[in-house]
């Protein structure tokens, strides 16, 4: 980007910061769960229209806004997720959730305020973006917290059409505010659901040889399926199967005729994610075959892995330093993130946004006591803004 541009954009963000913090606190006090983000959408629409932008709805909640060139040579998208979680808040903050049992326990209020700040700052250089043949698309996306995620619905609605690069941030309470976690390649994992239902002839526990001992077979599924899979796939794929629910039987001396085990299967490799379904069926059938039970496997695909593009990570690194922040390496996560659907359509990257007060407590996401240093609002806005503005460098490199 040209030298004067970064100070101009950062100055705009600093002027906007008190408003952005107030906006974030308002969202925090009025959280809305996935697909129910009506007030959040209305507040965003009001502010964006006030800035002279023309937001358009995609479905009932969420917004998309375009600015810059009408017929661009490059289009960059910036995504912020807007939904909250069905979790009771326990922070005691003055702007705590007013909706019982719902709160922004994952920092999406910060993501939303940061994206709003980026959009408002970029309007100040919209003419220059247009002159450089660059367009910016702001994507305020609902329903990240449910599978397969609102990002998939937005992709199917054409939101990623014509987008060359897409960026997003996610709060990370393990990083200090002012730190930006960056990683090339796989950052988060695919997250699928799997249910195995066994059926067989039950009976009395004193005569297991007259039954198909379904409980024993179910236990073998729990222990042996993950073990067999670990020998059938490349360990570098990061595959892990973890069971969260096992149900069978009603009495201690009765072998049941049905049993169910449910859990998640996660991996960092996109290729394996696309092939794992048939392999799951094969392995389960092989494990239960000696016991004579019937097995039904239900595999529900959730989200693919987030795989960060190398050049997009480099662009985020440049934007991080231009904004006066510090890029740091960040590890893999086996959590799921529906931003991955957008990366299936375009190259791009997700950055970890530091939210911990330096020297302060390390909080966990998805917990009702999560407290975020509000300096993260400025940092998220700055990172997204400068990453978007930097896209015209790519145009100039090809002139």
C-alpha positions in Angstrom: 0.0 0.0 0.0 1.2 3.6 -0.5 3.0 5.1 2.4 0.4 7.8 3.4 -2.5 5.3 3.4 -1.8 3.4 6.6 -1.6 6.5 8.8 -4.8 7.8 7.2 -6.7 4.6 7.9 -5.3 4.1 11.4 -6.2 7.7 12.2 -9.8 7.0 11.1 -9.9 3.9 13.3 -8.6 5.8 16.3 -11.3 8.5 15.8 -13.9 5.8 15.5 -12.7 3.8 18.5 -14.9 5.2 21.2 -18.0 4.6 19.0 -16.8 1.1 18.1 -16.3 0.2 21.8 -19.8 1.5 22.6 -21.2 -0.5 19.7 -19.5 -3.6 20.9 -20.8 -3.1 24.4 -24.3 -2.7 23.0 -24.0 -5.9 21.1 -22.6 -7.6 24.2 -25.6 -6.5 26.3 -28.0 -7.8 23.6 -26.6 -11.1 22.3 -28.6 -13.2 19.9 -28.0 -16.9 19.1 -27.5 -18.3 15.6 -30.1 -17.4 12.9 -31.8 -15.1 15.4 -29.5 -12.0 15.1 -32.3 -9.6 14.1 -31.4 -6.7 16.4 -27.7 -7.1 15.6 -28.5 -6.9 11.9 -30.7 -3.9 12.4 -28.1 -2.0 14.4 -25.5 -2.8 11.7 -27.7 -1.7 8.9 -28.6 1.6 10.6 -24.9 2.5 11.1 -23.8 1.4 7.6 -26.6 3.3 5.9 -25.7 6.4 8.0 -22.2 6.1 6.5 -23.7 6.2 3.0 -23.2 2.5 2.3 -25.9 0.2 0.9 -26.0 -3.0 2.9 -28.1 -5.9 1.6 -29.5 -8.8 3.5 -28.8 -12.4 2.8 -31.6 -14.4 4.3 -33.2 -13.1 7.5 -30.1 -12.1 9.4 -26.7 -10.8 8.5 -25.6 -8.3 5.8 -23.2 -7.9 2.9 -21.8 -4.5 1.9 -19.7 -3.6 -1.2 -17.5 -0.5 -1.5 -14.7 0.7 -3.8 -14.6 -0.2 -7.5 -17.8 -1.2 -9.3 -15.9 -3.4 -11.8 -12.8 -4.3 -9.8 -9.7 -6.1 -10.9 -9.4 -7.4 -7.4 -12.1 -8.0 -4.8 -11.2 -8.7 -1.1 -13.8 -9.8 1.4 -13.7 -9.2 5.1 -15.8 -11.5 7.3 -17.1 -11.1 10.8 -19.4 -13.5 12.5 -22.3 -11.9 14.5 -24.0 -14.7 16.6 -23.7 -15.4 20.3 -23.9 -18.6 22.4 -26.6 -20.2 24.6 -24.4 -19.7 27.6 -25.1 -17.8 30.8 -22.8 -14.8 31.4 -20.9 -14.6 34.7 -18.6 -11.6 34.1 -20.4 -9.0 36.2 -19.5 -6.3 33.7 -21.7 -3.2 33.4 -22.6 -4.2 29.9 -23.3 -7.9 30.7 -25.9 -9.8 28.7 -29.5 -8.7 29.3 -30.7 -12.0 27.7 -30.8 -14.8 30.3 -28.8 -17.8 29.1 -27.3 -16.1 26.1 -23.9 -14.3 25.9 -21.0 -13.4 23.6 -18.7 -16.1 25.1 -16.7 -16.4 21.9 -15.9 -12.8 21.1 -18.1 -12.4 18.1 -19.2 -9.0 19.3 -15.6 -8.0 19.0 -15.4 -9.4 15.5 -18.5 -7.5 14.5 -17.4 -4.2 15.9 -13.9 -4.6 14.3 -15.5 -5.3 10.9 -17.8 -2.4 11.2 -14.8 -0.2 12.1 -12.9 -1.5 9.0 -15.8 -0.7 6.8 -16.3 2.8 8.2 -12.5 3.5 7.9 -12.4 2.2 4.3 -15.2 4.5 3.2 -12.8 7.4 3.8 -10.6 6.0 1.0 -13.3 4.4 -1.1 -12.5 6.7 -4.1 -8.9 5.8 -4.0 -9.8 2.1 -3.8 -12.0 2.6 -6.8 -9.2 4.4 -8.7 -6.9 1.4 -7.9 -9.6 -1.0 -9.3 -10.1 -2.7 -5.8 -13.4 -3.5 -4.2 -14.0 -4.5 -0.6 -16.9 -6.7 0.5 -17.9 -6.6 4.1 -19.6 -9.9 5.2 -21.5 -9.8 8.5 -22.2 -13.5 8.7 -24.8 -15.1 11.1 -24.7 -18.6 12.6 -21.1 -19.5 13.0 -21.8 -21.4 16.2 -24.0 -24.1 14.5 -23.1 -26.8 12.0 -22.6 -26.6 9.1 -22.5 -22.9 9.7 -23.9 -19.7 8.3 -20.9 -19.3 6.1 -22.0 -22.3 3.9 -25.4 -20.6 3.4 -23.7 -17.4 2.4 -21.4 -19.2 0.0 -24.4 -20.9 -1.6 -26.1 -17.5 -1.9 -23.1 -16.3 -4.0 -21.4 -14.0 -1.4 -18.0 -15.3 -2.5 -18.6 -14.7 -6.2 -15.7 -12.7 -7.7 -13.8 -12.6 -4.4 -10.0 -13.0 -4.8 -9.0 -13.0 -1.2 -10.9 -13.2 2.1 -9.8 -12.4 5.6 -11.2 -12.9 9.1 -10.1 -12.7 12.7 -11.0 -14.7 15.8 -10.4 -13.8 19.4 -7.7 -15.7 21.2 -7.6 -15.2 25.0 -4.3 -17.0 25.1 -2.6 -14.1 23.3 -1.9 -10.7 24.7 -3.8 -7.8 23.2 -1.5 -6.4 20.5 -0.4 -9.9 19.4 -1.7 -11.4 16.2 -1.4 -15.2 15.8 -0.6 -16.3 12.3 -0.1 -19.7 10.8 0.3 -21.0 7.2 -1.6 -24.0 6.2 -4.2 -25.8 8.4 -5.2 -23.7 11.4 -8.5 -25.4 12.5 -9.8 -28.8 12.0 -12.7 -30.4 10.2 -15.4 -31.2 12.7 -17.9 -33.9 11.9 -20.5 -35.8 13.9 -20.7 -39.6 14.0 -23.3 -41.9 15.5 -22.9 -45.6 15.6 -26.1 -47.6 16.4 -25.8 -51.4 17.2 -28.6 -53.9 17.1 -28.5 -57.5 18.2 -30.1 -60.3 20.2 -30.2 -59.4 23.8 -30.6 -61.6 26.9 -29.6 -62.3 30.4 -26.1 -61.5 31.6 -25.7 -65.0 32.9 -25.9 -66.4 29.4 -23.9 -64.0 27.1 -23.1 -66.9 24.7 -26.9 -67.1 23.8 -26.8 -63.4 22.9 -24.8 -61.2 20.6 -23.5 -59.3 23.7 -24.2 -55.9 22.3 -22.7 -54.0 25.2 -19.4 -55.7 24.7 -19.5 -54.9 21.0 -20.3 -51.3 21.8 -17.3 -51.1 24.1 -15.1 -52.4 21.2 -16.5 -49.6 19.0 -15.5 -47.1 21.6 -11.9 -48.3 22.0 -11.1 -50.0 18.7 -12.5 -47.7 16.0 -10.1 -44.8 17.0 -7.3 -47.3 17.3 -7.9 -48.9 13.9 -8.3 -45.5 12.2 -5.0 -44.4 13.7 -3.3 -47.2 11.6 -5.4 -46.5 8.4 -4.6 -42.8 7.9 -1.5 -40.7 7.8 -0.9 -39.5 11.3 0.1 -36.0 9.9 -3.6 -35.6 9.1 -4.3 -34.9 12.7 -7.3 -37.3 12.8 -8.9 -37.8 16.2 -12.2 -39.5 17.1 -13.6 -38.7 20.5 -16.8 -40.2 21.9 -19.0 -37.9 24.0 -22.1 -40.1 24.6 -22.6 -43.8 25.1 -26.1 -45.3 25.8 -27.1 -48.9 26.2 -29.3 -50.9 28.6 -31.6 -50.3 31.5 -30.7 -53.0 34.0 -27.4 -54.4 35.3 -28.3 -58.0 34.5 -29.8 -57.6 31.1 -27.8 -57.5 27.8 -29.7 -54.9 25.7 -30.7 -55.3 22.1 -29.7 -51.8 21.0 -26.9 -49.3 21.9 -25.6 -46.0 20.6 -22.3 -44.2 20.7 -21.9 -40.6 19.5 -19.0 -38.4 19.1 -16.9 -36.2 16.8 -14.3 -36.9 14.2 -11.8 -34.2 13.5 -8.8 -33.7 11.2 -6.6 -31.1 9.7 -6.3 -32.6 6.2 -8.9 -31.5 3.6 -8.3 -34.5 1.4 -8.9 -37.0 4.3 -12.0 -35.0 5.3 -13.5 -35.6 1.8 -12.9 -39.3 2.1 -13.5 -40.2 5.7 -17.1 -41.2 5.5 -16.7 -44.6 3.6 -13.6 -45.4 5.8 -15.6 -44.9 9.0 -18.3 -47.3 7.7 -15.6 -49.9 6.8 -13.8 -49.7 10.1 -17.0 -49.9 12.2 -18.2 -52.9 10.2 -14.8 -54.7 10.7 -14.7 -54.0 14.4 -18.2 -55.4 15.2 -18.1 -58.3 12.7 -16.9 -60.9 15.3 -19.9 -60.2 17.5 -22.7 -60.7 15.0 -24.4 -57.4 15.7 -25.8 -55.1 13.0 -24.1 -51.6 12.8 -25.5 -48.4 11.3 -23.2 -45.5 10.9 -24.5 -42.0 10.6 -21.8 -39.5 9.5 -22.8 -35.9 9.4 -20.3 -33.6 7.8 -19.8 -30.3 9.7 -17.1 -27.9 8.5 -13.9 -28.5 6.6 -10.5 -27.4 8.0 -9.4 -23.7 7.8 -6.4 -23.8 5.6 -4.6 -20.5 5.4 -3.0 -19.4 2.1 0.7 -18.6 2.4 0.5 -15.3 0.6 -2.6 -14.2 2.5 -0.8 -14.9 5.8 2.1 -12.8 4.6 -0.3 -10.0 3.8 -1.7 -10.2 7.3 1.8 -10.1 8.7 2.5 -6.9 6.8 -0.8 -5.4 8.0 0.0 -6.5 11.6 3.3 -4.6 11.6 1.9 -1.6 9.8 -0.7 -1.3 12.6 1.9 -1.4 15.3 1.1 -4.9 16.5 3.3 -8.0 16.8 2.8 -11.2 14.7 3.4 -14.4 16.6 3.2 -18.1 15.6 0.0 -19.8 16.6 -0.7 -23.5 17.0 -3.2 -25.8 15.3 -6.6 -26.1 16.8 -8.9 -29.1 16.5 -11.9 -26.8 16.9 -14.2 -26.2 13.9 -14.7 -22.8 12.2 -17.1 -22.3 9.3 -14.9 -19.6 7.7 -13.4 -22.7 6.1 -16.4 -22.8 3.6 -15.3 -19.4 2.3 -11.7 -20.6 1.9 -13.1 -23.4 -0.2 -14.1 -20.7 -2.7 -11.2 -18.3 -2.4 -7.7 -18.1 -1.0 -7.4 -16.2 2.3 -6.5 -16.5 5.9 -7.9 -16.4 9.5 -5.8 -14.6 12.1 -5.9 -15.1 15.9 -6.7 -11.7 17.6 -5.0 -11.3 21.0 -7.5 -10.4 23.7 -5.7 -11.0 27.0 -4.8 -8.0 29.2 -1.0 -8.2 29.5 -0.2 -10.1 32.6 -3.8 -10.8 33.2 -5.8 -14.0 33.5 -6.1 -16.5 30.6 -9.8 -17.0 29.9 -11.4 -19.8 27.9 -13.7 -19.3 24.9 -17.3 -20.5 25.2 -17.3 -19.9 29.0 -19.6 -17.4 30.6 -16.8 -15.6 32.5 -14.9 -14.6 29.3 -13.5 -11.0 29.6 -11.8 -9.4 26.6 -9.4 -6.4 26.7 -11.2 -3.9 24.5 -8.0 -2.9 22.8 -8.7 -5.9 20.7 -11.5 -3.9 19.0 -9.0 -1.4 17.6 -6.5 -4.1 16.7 -9.1 -6.2 14.8 -10.4 -3.2 12.9 -6.8 -2.1 12.1 -5.8 -5.5 10.9 -8.8 -6.0 8.6 -8.6 -2.5 7.3 -4.9 -2.6 6.3 -5.2 -6.1 4.9 -8.0 -4.9 2.6 -6.2 -1.8 1.6 -3.1 -3.8 0.8 -4.9 -5.6 -2.0 -4.2 -2.8 -4.4 -0.5 -3.7 -4.2 -1.5 -7.0 -6.0 -3.1 -4.9 -8.7 0.0 -2.8 -9.2 2.3 -5.8 -9.3 0.3 -7.1 -12.3 0.2 -3.7 -14.2 
